[in-house]
């Protein structure tokens, strides 16, 4: 087990930590400079950086992105591997084998189909996909941490009982961490934590509904922000660009982070 993978497993054993989501090498390195103990890629943030909507990158592009991020920082990196870029379990296994060779310390597999009429994979198939990912990781000998994600709350199927049924099955199939993005109510979070204990739970925070302290008190081990940091960056960009395009004025540009501050931060990174 590599040092970064070992540290990543250790982070999940006790306490609660925030794993923010950069979308490129620069944002990843600055987040590490701020003291975060690990980072996670964001499929949405990466897709937007390529001028595409979420879930519109290829597996080859995702693999190259994971490698670039993992090689740019000295902390564990979790890969947002979407649905494994395959439907059948054998395809998921093949792609997971490629992903764990990039240097990431963890990766997640989700159960959403991308189809509005049937947004979640069949239960049995979903479990088989996690089992296949587990076997691929075990065969690699890397001990990369596997997160099983159930997407019901963000794809129009906010059924807590079904979400827990899936997460407990993913736990039994070999997931090291469980994650149901979109759960925000205290009772929902506490129910998920209890259902899969002692396995760690990741909670997605993309607005002010919770604090680190409150989530830690509920037993959450890991907090991620998904594409929220990328959206915050795009908000500043679009506000300034729209002002120029629509009004011909430039006031928003003056609210940007000074170039000298950014240059200083990146210069410090070069000296490490």
N, C-alpha and C positions, 0 to 999 in steps of 0.2 A: 504494500500500500504506500503510495507516494505521501510526502509530507503534507501537501495541500489537501489531499483526500482525507488523510487522518485528522487534520485540523477541522475539516468540514463535518465529519462525523462527530467530533468532540463538541462542536458548537451546538449540535442537536440534542446532546445528552442532558443538559441542564440549563436553566435560565431561559432568557428570551433575547433574541438578537434581530436587528433589522438588516435585511439583505436588499439594498436598493438596486434598481435596474437601469444600467447604462445602455446606450444604443450604439456606441462606437468606442474606439480606443481612448480618445480624449476624455469622454465623460467617465469611462471606467477608471482611468488613472486619477482623475480628480476626486472621484468618490473614495478611492482608496486613500488618497492624501488626507481626506477629511476624517479618516479613522475607522471607516466601516470594515468589519472583519471578513466580509465576503461580498461578492456582487453576483447578480443574476442577469442574464440577457433578457431582453423583451422582444418577442416576435413582432409586436406592433411597432415599437420604436425603431427596430431595425428595418422593417418593411417601409415605414415612412421615410427613412433616410435614403431609401432607394427609389422613392417616388411611387410607392405602391401601397395599396391597402393591406391591412393585416392578413396573414395567411396566404400571401401571394408571392412568397419567395420559394426557390427550389431547395431541395435537400442539399445540393452541392453548395449553394450560396450560404445556407445555414451552417453547414460544416465548416466552411472557410471562415465564417464570422466567429464561430466558437473558438477556432484555433487562434484567430487574431486577438480576441479578448483574453483568452487564457495565457497567451504568450506575453501580453502587455502588462500584466499585474502579478504580484506575488502573493495574492490571497486566493482562496477557493472561488471558483466560478461555477455557478449553476446554469445549465443550458435549458432555455425554454425550447423544447423540442416539439412543440405543438402536439400533433397526434402521431408523431413518429414518422410522418411523411409516407404512410402506408396504411392500408385498411387491414389486410390480413396479418395475423401474428408473425408469420415468417418474414414478411417484409419489414415489420416493425423491428424484429430481431436483427435483421441485416443492417438496418440503418442505425440502430443503437450501437452495434459493433463499430461502425464508422465513427459515431459521435464520441464514444468513450476514448477513442484514440487521439482526440484533439488536445487533451490535457485538461478537460473540464473535471471538476470534482463531483458534480452532480448533474442530473438531468431529469426532466419531468415529461410524463406522457399523459395526455388528456383524452377524454372520451367523447368529445364533440365531433360531429360529422361535417359541419358546415352547411347542412341542408335544413332549411327552415321547417319543412314538414316533419322531419324526423331528426331532430338536432343532436340526439345522443345515440351512440352505438348500442346495439342490443346488449343487455346485461352480460350474457355469457361470453359474447365476443369481446366485450370490454375487459372482462377478467382475463381472458386468454391473452389479450394484448399486453397486459401488465405482466403476466406470467412469462411471456416471450421476452419482454424487456429484461426481466430479472435473470432469466437463463443466459441471455446474451452478455449481461454484465458479469455474471459468475464465470462464464466461459472465458471472458477477457482477462480475468485475474486482477482487475483494477480496483475492485470494491467501490466504484463510483456509486454515490448515493442516489437511489431511485425515489422520485416523488410521483405518487399516483394522484391525478387530478380528476375531479368530477365537476363538470361544467354546467350542471342543470340550472343553477341560479343566474347564470349570465347568458343562457341561450333560450330563456323563456319557459323553463321547467323548474320553478322554484319549489321543489318538493323535498322537504327536509328528510322525511323518512326514506325516500328513494336515494337521496344523496348519501345518507348514512349507510344504507344497504350497500351501495357501491363502494364507499370508502372502506368499510370493514372488509369487504371482499378483496379490495386491492391490498389491504394490509395482509390478509391471509395469503395472497398471491405473491407477496415478497416486496411490496413497497416499503421503503424505509421511512418515508414521510408522507403525510396525507394533506390534501389541499382541495378546498371547495371555494374557488373564487366567487365572490358575490354575496357570501353570508356576512351580514353586518350587525344583526341583533345579538345582544348578549346571550339570550337563551339558545339561539342557533349555534353560536360559537361554542358555548359551554357543552351543548349536547354532542357536537362533533368531537371535541376534546375528550369527553368522557367515553364516547363510543369506541375510539381507537386507542385509548391509553393502554400501555405507556408509550406508544409510538408518537413522535412529534407531529404537531399540526402547524401548517403555514396558513396565515390569514392575509388576504389582500386588502390593503388600505389605499384608496385613491381619493379620499377627501377627509374631512375632519371628524368622521364618526367615532374615532377611537384614539387612544394614546398608547404609547408603548407600555406605560405603567399599567393601564387598565387591562390590556391584552395579556400582559404577563401575569396579572392576578387571576385571570381566567384559565391559565395553564397553557397559553399559546407559546410555542417555542420559537417560531420564525415569522417575521413580518416582511412582506414584499410590497412593492408599490406598482408593479406592472409597468404599463406605459405612461404612468402619471407624470414622472419627471420629464419624459420626452414631450408630453402634452404641454407641460408648463413652459418648456423651452420654445415650443412652437407657438404658444400663446404670445410670448414677447415678440417673436419674429413676425407673426402675422399682424399684430397690432401696429408695429412700426411700418411694415410694408404697406398695409392698407391705408395708413395715414398719408404716406407719400403718394400712393396711387390715386386716392380719392380726394385728398385735400391739398396736395402739393406742399405740405408742411413736414417738418422733421423733428418735432418735439420729442417723440417717443425714443428717438435714437439717443438722446441725452440721458435716458434712464437705464441704458445698458451698462453692463459691467465694464469698467475702464480697461482698455487694452493693456495698460501697464500692469494691472492686477493679474490679468490672465497670463501675460508673458512671464511675470514673476513666478506664478504657480507652476507653469510648465517648465520653466528654467530650473526650479527646485527639483522637479521630477527627473530631469536630465542628470542632475548631480548625484542621484542615488545609485 
